[in-house]
Amino acid sequence: MSNYQLSLPKRFGGQAILNLRFRIYFIAVFCVFAGCSALFAQNAGYQRIISLGPAITRQISLLEAEDKVIGVTAYCQIKDKEIVGTITNTNIEKTLLLKPDMVLATRLTNIKTIQRLKKLGINVAVFDEVKSFSQLCKDFLRLARIVGEEKLGNKIISDANEKVFKLSLKNRDLPKKKVIVQIGASPLWVAAKNSLISEFIKLAGGINAGPAGENGLVGREYVVRQNPDVIIIIEMGMLAEEETEKWMKLDTINAVKQKKIYIFDSYDICSPTPLSFVKTLEELSEIFHSETE
């Protein structure tokens, strides 16, 4: 037995073994630390973001991640950020000079711009037109992950979902009002049934009197035939006041008789955040049912 006794060479003496164990321990700790650092970096989200959509920029502000935004469009309501173009036209050279690690685009962003940025190795996330509250929530959580604020995003969505559910439940059995939402004036364009505005109307306890599908191009005679109980005009500056005066001349419409013509902010009703969705839904509910409650 003694002839086959296992022994270590001198270079693997006690001190050497301790050194070896220390190195293994150090490597293990380093790997764990590196893994945690990578996870932390992932959770922190992208750090140099360019937003090509005003609605996206507003949602980033709601997520308290404005410090990660380095570039925006000329229409984004945020201060002290580089302007890289408009909603539809982006200055690619200026975008590249800012060295973004993520560009947030919309369906209105030029497709060639998106393709070129991707070919140049820039991460691009495209957000499509929102047509329902559930899609708004889904897209908001996607944005929250991108900016590293998923926990806050989940809380905001949870609160908004609860309030929207309670409001829709409250409005469900109340008398339904026919509603027309005017988006454009020349030509006259109203919210069609396949739109986010239509969901607003439904959840608030109304009926969208706009045309089916997505095409909202109509004439004033169409609105007269529909005889809506409420007319909502999307903010168009002085033009909104002019449109109100035009509708007031058509005194056969119920909305005119009952003086239920209102002007709403375009951001709140056309491209809301989850929180402003709740606020606008509350306002619409009050307008539709003020005399029945």
N, C-alpha and C positions, 0 to 999 in steps of 0.2 A: 504494500500500500504506500509506503514511504517513497518507493521508487517512482510512483506516478503522482506524487503530491503536486497540486497546481500551485505555481508561484508566479508572481509578477516580476518582470525585469526591473532593474534598479530605477530606470527612468519613470516607472510607474509607482514610485514610492509613495508614502503617506501624504507628503506635501503635494505631490503631483496629482494624487487622486482628489485632494481637496480643491486644487486649482481647476481640475477638470469638472468637478461637480459645480463649482462656482460659475464656470463658463456656461455649463448647460442651463443652470438656473437663470443666469443673466439673459441667455438667448430666449428662454421660455418667457421671462418677464417682458423682454423687448417685443416678442411676437404678440403677446397679449396687449401691450400698450399700443403697438402699431395697429392692431385690429380695432381697439377702442377708438384710436385717433381717426381711423378711416371711417368708422361708424359715426363718430361725432361730426366729421366733415360732411358726411352724407346727410345727417340730420340737420346740419346747419344750412343746407341748401346752397344754391348758387349765390356767389358773392358780387358778381358784376353783371347786372341785368339791364337790358334795354327793352322798354315797353313800347310797342307800336300801336297800342290801343288805349284810348282814354278810359274806357270801362275797366280794362285790366289794371291800369295805373291806380284807379280809385280803389279797387279791391286790394291792391298791394298796400295802400295806405291804411285800409281797414285792418290788414294783417300786421300792421306796425313794422313793415319791412322797407320803408322808404330809403333807408340808408344803403340798401343794396342796389338801388336804381341809379344807373350812371347816365342813361339816355332815354329820351321820350320824344313824342311827337309835339308839334306846335300846339295841339289842341288838348294836351294832357294838363290837368289842373294840379300841378306840383311845381314847387319853386326850386331854383338853383340846380337844375339838371341840364345837361347838354341837349340841344334840339337836333335830332337826326333826320328830320323831314316831317311830312304830313302823314295822315292815316293811310293814304294810298301810295305815296311816293317816298322812298327811303334813300338817303344818301349813303351808299354802301361804303364809300371811302372813309367817311367820317365815322361810320359804325365800326369799321375795322380798326381805326386809330384809337377808339375807346377800349379796345381789347375786351369785349364782353365774353363771359363764359355761358351766357344764355340770352337769346333774343325771343321775346314773346310776341307772336304775330296774330293777326285776326284774319277772317275771311276776306277782308277788304285790302289786306296787304298784297302788293303785286306778287303774283306767283313766281315770276322770274327772279324777283329779289330773294324770295325764300329759297329757291333752288340754288342761286349763286352763293348765298351765305352758307348753305349746307355743303356745297362743293369746296368752299374755302375752309371747311372744318369747324364752322360755328354751330353750336347747338341751337336749334330752333324748335320752339313748341308753338303749334298753331291752335287757336281757340276758335271754334265754329260759332255761328249765330245761335244764341240761346232762344229756345222756343217753349220752354216749360220751367217751372220752379225746380223740379227734380234735376233737370240738366244744369240749371244755375248752381245748385248745391254741389253737384258732381264736379263741375268745372272749377268751382271755388276751392274745393278740397284738393284738386289737382294742382292749382296755383299755390295753395298753402304748402304742399310738399316741395314744390320747386323752390320756394323762398325759405324753406326750413321752419315754417310756423304751423305745422300740422296740428299740434295740440290746440293752439288758439283757433285755428280754422274749424276744428271739430266742435269746439265750444260754441262758436258763432252759429254754425249750422244747426246744432242741437237746439239752441235758443230760438232761432228763426223758424225751424220746423214746428216746434211746439206752438208758437204764436199763430202761424199760418193755419195749423190744424184747428185750433180753437176758433179762429175767425171764420173759416170755411164751414165749420159745424154750426156756428151761430147763424150764418147767412143761408144755410141750406134750405130751410123751410119758409123763408120770408118771400114775399111777392117778388117776382123777377121783373127787372126793368130792362127794356131794350136800349142798347147803348151803341153809339157811333163814336169812334175815336179818330179824329182827323190828324194825319201825320204831315201831309203836304197840301199846298194850296194851288199851285200852277204847274201841273194839273192837280186836280183834287184827288188826294190819296187817303184812304182810310185803312184802319187795321183790319186785315182779313182774318178768317177764322183759324188759319194755321200760323199762329204767332204767339209770342210771349204776352202781348197785350190782351189777346183773347183769353189766356189763362188768368190774367189779372181779373178780367170781367167776370169770368165763371166763378172764381174763388170768392169774389166780393158779392156774389149772389145776383149777377146780371146775365143778360143774353147779348152776345156780340151780334149786332145787326149788320156787320160787314159781310162782304162776299166770301164764298167758300174758297179754299185753297190759300195761295199766297199772294195773288194779284189783287191789290186794293185800289186799282184805278177805277174810279166811278165818276158819275156826274151828279150835280145837285138834285136832279130829279130822282135819282136812285135813293138818296137820303130822304127826300120828301115822301116817297112811296113806303119806305121802311118806317117812317114816323117814329123815330126814337124818343124815349122818355128823357134821355140824357145825351148831351153832346160834349165831348171832351176834345179840346184843341191842344195839340202839343206845342210848346213854346217856340215861336218863330219871330221873336222880337216884336216890332210894331205890326208886323203882318198878322199876328195872332189877334190883336185888337180889331184889325180891319175885317178879319174873318168872322169874329163875333158879331160885328155890325151887319155883315151880309146875312148871317143866319137869323138875326133878329127880325129881318124883313120878311122871313118866311113864317108868318104867324099861324100857319095851319099845323105846324109840327108841335107835338106835345112838349118837347124840351124847351121850345120858345115860349109856349103858353105858360109853362111852369117856371120859367126863368132858370132852367137847369143847364146852363152852358158854362163850362169851366176851362181854365187854362192850366196845364200841368207842365212841370219841368221835363225836358226831353230825357235827361239822364235817369231820372227817377222811374219813369215808366217804360222807356225803351231799352235802357242798359243798366239795370239796378244792381246794387250789391245785395247780398242776402238781407242785410239790415234795412236798407232803403226799400226793399221789396215789401217788407212787413209794414213800414211806415206808409207807403203808397196804398197798400191793400187796406189799411185802416181808414185812410182818407176816402177811398172809393166806396168802402162799405158804408161810411157815414153819409156820403152823397146819395147813394142808391136807396137807402132805407131811412133817411132822416125823418120822414113823415109817418113811418109805420112803426117806429119803436116807442 
